[in-house]
Amino acid sequence: MEIYEIVKLVLLPFGGVSVALVAMVGWLAHISTKRIVEGELANHKIQLESFKSESNKELQHVKNTATKEIEALKNQYTADIERIKAQLQSEFLKYETYTTISKEIYQGLFAKRVEIYGRLLNLKKEIDQSILDNAGFLEIHDDDPSPFTDAVKKIGNASQENPMVLSNELAQLSTELVEKSNRVFSDEKVKSFYTEVYNQDAKYVHELIMEAENEALRKMFAECGDVYERWLIQLNVDVSKIRSVLDLAGDFLEKNTNK
């Protein structure tokens, strides 16, 4: 029950001034209630404006975040599409290359590859056998560069016979081996030439020339040793792949023959 109702119940029985007081109290109560309502409305309005402001800020933040995420996804999708297009183009080029090479041409190239790798294997066997046969001599003359330089020269010459049928890896190593060894061989010839020019009247010109050549050739291992080892490893890898192809072809032909 409101204060006005309580006052009304108390004062009305007294009449006269009481009635006036009741009316005044009613008027004051009305004013008070109006002010309270207006104050509450003002507070609610302020709170509403504050809520709207915060909501707008939050909405703008969400919109900015969403825009950045959408842009990032768009860039990612664009990059993925470009990558897939590049892969498809690469595969298409591979297919085009494959279809332009006839079966007969491929068989001919593979036969040449088998032949050249057979020669390289025989050369490796020859080098290994030479090292084994001359193990005693090499132990005593461990500073003699000729065994290694001869091996490098033979590998370089054999690799240049038909470089198109070598694997990319072996061809690159062969080129690197040839280029580095050629620099050493060139230095050897230059040193030999100057030794001969400046020692024409010496008693042992030939020995001096040989020593000058050997001194230059001793650099061969430092220049080519690592490439030489990698070349031999790659040769074994390539030969293993060729054997796998031949095994698969043999299995295929055997199955189709038995049908």
C-alpha positions as CSV (number, residue, x, y, z in Angstrom):
1,M,0.0,0.0,0.0
2,E,1.3,3.5,-1.0
3,I,1.9,6.3,1.5
4,Y,-0.9,8.3,0.0
5,E,-3.4,5.5,0.6
6,I,-2.3,5.2,4.2
7,V,-2.6,9.0,4.8
8,K,-6.0,9.0,3.2
9,L,-7.2,6.4,5.5
10,V,-5.9,8.2,8.6
11,L,-7.1,11.8,7.8
12,L,-10.4,11.4,5.9
13,P,-12.4,10.7,9.1
14,F,-11.5,14.1,10.5
15,G,-13.0,16.1,7.5
16,G,-12.3,19.8,6.7
17,V,-8.6,20.5,6.8
18,S,-8.0,16.8,6.7
19,V,-9.6,16.7,3.3
20,A,-7.4,19.5,2.1
21,L,-4.4,17.7,3.5
22,V,-5.4,14.5,1.8
23,A,-5.7,16.3,-1.5
24,M,-2.3,18.0,-1.0
25,V,-0.7,14.7,-0.1
26,G,-2.3,13.1,-3.1
27,W,-0.9,15.9,-5.3
28,L,2.6,15.6,-3.7
29,A,2.5,11.9,-4.2
30,H,1.6,12.3,-7.8
31,I,4.5,14.7,-8.3
32,S,6.8,12.4,-6.5
33,T,5.7,9.4,-8.5
34,K,6.1,11.3,-11.7
35,R,9.6,12.4,-10.8
36,I,10.5,8.9,-9.8
37,V,9.1,7.5,-13.1
38,E,10.9,10.2,-15.1
39,G,14.1,9.5,-13.2
40,E,13.8,5.8,-13.9
41,L,13.0,6.5,-17.5
42,A,16.1,8.8,-17.8
43,N,18.3,6.1,-16.2
44,H,16.9,3.5,-18.5
45,K,17.4,5.8,-21.4
46,I,21.1,6.3,-20.4
47,Q,21.6,2.6,-19.9
48,L,19.9,2.0,-23.3
49,E,22.2,4.5,-25.0
50,S,25.2,3.0,-23.3
51,F,24.1,-0.5,-24.3
52,K,23.6,0.6,-27.9
53,S,27.0,2.2,-28.0
54,E,28.7,-0.9,-26.6
55,S,26.7,-3.1,-29.0
56,N,27.8,-1.0,-31.9
57,K,31.4,-1.2,-30.9
58,E,31.1,-4.9,-30.4
59,L,29.3,-5.3,-33.7
60,Q,32.0,-3.2,-35.5
61,H,34.7,-5.3,-33.9
62,V,33.0,-8.5,-35.0
63,K,32.6,-7.1,-38.5
64,N,36.3,-6.1,-38.7
65,T,37.4,-9.5,-37.4
66,A,35.1,-11.3,-39.8
67,T,36.3,-9.1,-42.7
68,K,39.9,-10.0,-41.9
69,E,39.2,-13.7,-41.6
70,I,37.2,-13.7,-44.8
71,E,40.1,-11.9,-46.6
72,A,42.6,-14.3,-45.2
73,L,40.4,-17.3,-46.3
74,K,40.0,-15.7,-49.7
75,N,43.8,-15.3,-50.0
76,Q,44.3,-18.9,-48.9
77,Y,41.8,-20.2,-51.3
78,T,43.4,-18.1,-54.1
79,A,46.8,-19.5,-53.3
80,D,45.4,-23.1,-53.1
81,I,43.7,-22.6,-56.5
82,E,46.9,-21.3,-58.0
83,R,48.9,-24.2,-56.6
84,I,46.4,-26.7,-57.9
85,K,46.4,-25.0,-61.3
86,A,50.2,-25.3,-61.3
87,Q,50.1,-28.9,-60.4
88,L,47.5,-29.7,-63.0
89,Q,49.6,-27.8,-65.6
90,S,52.7,-29.8,-64.6
91,E,50.8,-33.0,-64.8
92,F,49.4,-32.0,-68.2
93,L,52.8,-31.2,-69.5
94,K,54.0,-34.6,-68.3
95,Y,51.1,-36.2,-70.0
96,E,51.8,-34.3,-73.2
97,T,55.5,-35.3,-73.0
98,Y,54.6,-38.9,-72.5
99,T,52.1,-39.0,-75.3
100,T,54.5,-37.3,-77.8
101,I,57.1,-40.0,-77.2
102,S,56.2,-43.1,-79.0
103,K,56.6,-46.5,-77.5
104,E,59.3,-47.4,-79.9
105,I,61.3,-44.2,-79.1
106,Y,61.0,-44.9,-75.4
107,Q,62.1,-48.5,-75.8
108,G,65.1,-47.3,-77.8
109,L,66.1,-44.7,-75.2
110,F,65.7,-47.3,-72.4
111,A,67.9,-49.8,-74.3
112,K,70.6,-47.1,-74.7
113,R,70.3,-46.3,-71.0
114,V,70.8,-50.0,-70.1
115,E,73.8,-50.1,-72.5
116,I,75.6,-47.0,-71.1
117,Y,75.0,-48.0,-67.5
118,G,76.4,-51.4,-68.3
119,R,79.6,-49.8,-69.5
120,L,79.7,-47.6,-66.4
121,L,79.3,-50.6,-64.2
122,N,82.1,-52.4,-66.1
123,L,84.3,-49.3,-65.7
124,K,83.6,-49.2,-61.9
125,K,84.5,-52.9,-61.8
126,E,87.7,-52.2,-63.7
127,I,88.7,-49.4,-61.3
128,D,88.0,-51.5,-58.3
129,Q,90.0,-54.4,-59.7
130,S,92.9,-52.1,-60.5
131,I,93.0,-50.8,-56.9
132,L,92.9,-54.4,-55.6
133,D,95.6,-55.6,-58.0
134,N,97.9,-52.7,-57.1
135,A,97.2,-52.5,-53.4
136,G,100.8,-53.2,-52.5
137,F,102.2,-50.6,-54.9
138,L,99.6,-48.0,-53.7
139,E,100.6,-48.7,-50.1
140,I,104.2,-47.9,-50.8
141,H,103.5,-45.0,-53.3
142,D,100.6,-43.5,-51.5
143,D,101.5,-40.0,-52.8
144,D,101.2,-41.2,-56.5
145,P,98.2,-39.3,-57.9
146,S,97.9,-41.3,-61.1
147,P,95.5,-44.1,-59.9
148,F,92.9,-41.6,-58.8
149,T,93.4,-39.2,-61.7
150,D,93.2,-42.0,-64.2
151,A,89.9,-43.2,-62.6
152,V,88.4,-39.7,-62.8
153,K,89.5,-39.3,-66.4
154,K,87.9,-42.6,-67.4
155,I,84.7,-41.8,-65.6
156,G,84.6,-38.4,-67.2
157,N,85.1,-39.8,-70.7
158,A,82.6,-42.6,-70.2
159,S,79.9,-40.1,-68.9
160,Q,80.3,-37.9,-72.0
161,E,79.6,-40.7,-74.5
162,N,75.8,-40.4,-74.3
163,P,74.9,-38.0,-71.5
164,M,71.2,-37.7,-72.7
165,V,70.3,-41.2,-71.4
166,L,71.9,-40.6,-68.0
167,S,69.7,-39.7,-65.1
168,N,69.5,-36.0,-64.2
169,E,71.4,-36.6,-61.0
170,L,74.2,-38.6,-62.5
171,A,74.5,-36.2,-65.5
172,Q,74.9,-33.2,-63.1
173,L,77.5,-35.1,-61.1
174,S,79.4,-36.1,-64.3
175,T,79.4,-32.5,-65.5
176,E,80.7,-31.3,-62.1
177,L,83.4,-34.0,-62.1
178,V,84.6,-33.2,-65.6
179,E,84.7,-29.4,-65.0
180,K,86.7,-29.7,-61.8
181,S,89.1,-32.4,-63.1
182,N,89.7,-30.3,-66.3
183,R,90.9,-27.4,-64.2
184,V,93.4,-29.7,-62.4
185,F,94.5,-31.3,-65.7
186,S,95.0,-27.8,-67.2
187,D,97.1,-26.7,-64.2
188,E,99.1,-29.9,-64.7
189,K,99.9,-29.0,-68.4
190,V,100.7,-25.4,-67.5
191,K,103.1,-26.5,-64.8
192,S,104.7,-29.1,-67.0
193,F,105.2,-26.5,-69.8
194,Y,106.9,-23.9,-67.5
195,T,109.1,-26.6,-65.9
196,E,110.3,-27.7,-69.3
197,V,110.9,-24.1,-70.5
198,Y,112.9,-23.1,-67.4
199,N,114.9,-26.4,-67.2
200,Q,115.8,-27.2,-70.8
201,D,119.5,-27.5,-69.9
202,A,118.9,-29.6,-66.7
203,K,120.2,-33.1,-66.6
204,Y,117.0,-34.6,-65.4
205,V,114.4,-32.6,-67.3
206,H,112.0,-35.5,-67.6
207,E,112.0,-36.2,-63.9
208,L,111.4,-32.6,-63.1
209,I,108.5,-32.5,-65.5
210,M,107.0,-35.6,-64.0
211,E,107.3,-34.2,-60.5
212,A,105.7,-30.9,-61.5
213,E,102.8,-32.8,-63.1
214,N,102.3,-35.0,-60.1
215,E,102.4,-32.0,-57.8
216,A,99.5,-30.4,-59.8
217,L,97.6,-33.7,-60.0
218,R,97.8,-34.3,-56.3
219,K,95.2,-31.5,-56.0
220,M,92.7,-33.8,-57.9
221,F,91.5,-35.7,-54.8
222,A,90.9,-32.4,-52.9
223,E,89.0,-31.0,-55.9
224,C,87.1,-34.1,-57.0
225,G,87.1,-36.6,-54.2
226,D,83.7,-35.7,-52.8
227,V,82.1,-35.6,-56.3
228,Y,83.7,-38.9,-57.2
229,E,82.2,-40.6,-54.2
230,R,78.8,-39.1,-54.8
231,W,79.0,-40.2,-58.5
232,L,79.6,-43.8,-57.5
233,I,76.7,-43.8,-55.1
234,Q,74.4,-42.3,-57.7
235,L,75.5,-44.9,-60.2
236,N,74.4,-47.6,-57.8
237,V,71.0,-45.9,-57.2
238,D,70.4,-45.5,-61.0
239,V,71.3,-49.1,-61.7
240,S,69.0,-50.3,-58.9
241,K,66.1,-48.4,-60.6
242,I,66.9,-49.9,-64.0
243,R,66.9,-53.4,-62.4
244,S,63.5,-52.7,-60.8
245,V,62.0,-51.7,-64.2
246,L,63.4,-54.8,-65.8
247,D,62.1,-57.0,-63.0
248,L,58.6,-55.4,-63.4
249,A,58.7,-55.8,-67.2
250,G,59.8,-59.4,-66.8
251,D,57.0,-60.2,-64.3
252,F,54.4,-58.6,-66.6
253,L,55.6,-60.5,-69.7
254,E,55.8,-63.7,-67.8
255,K,52.2,-63.3,-66.6
256,N,50.9,-62.4,-70.0
257,T,52.8,-65.3,-71.7
258,N,51.3,-67.9,-69.3
259,K,47.7,-66.7,-70.0
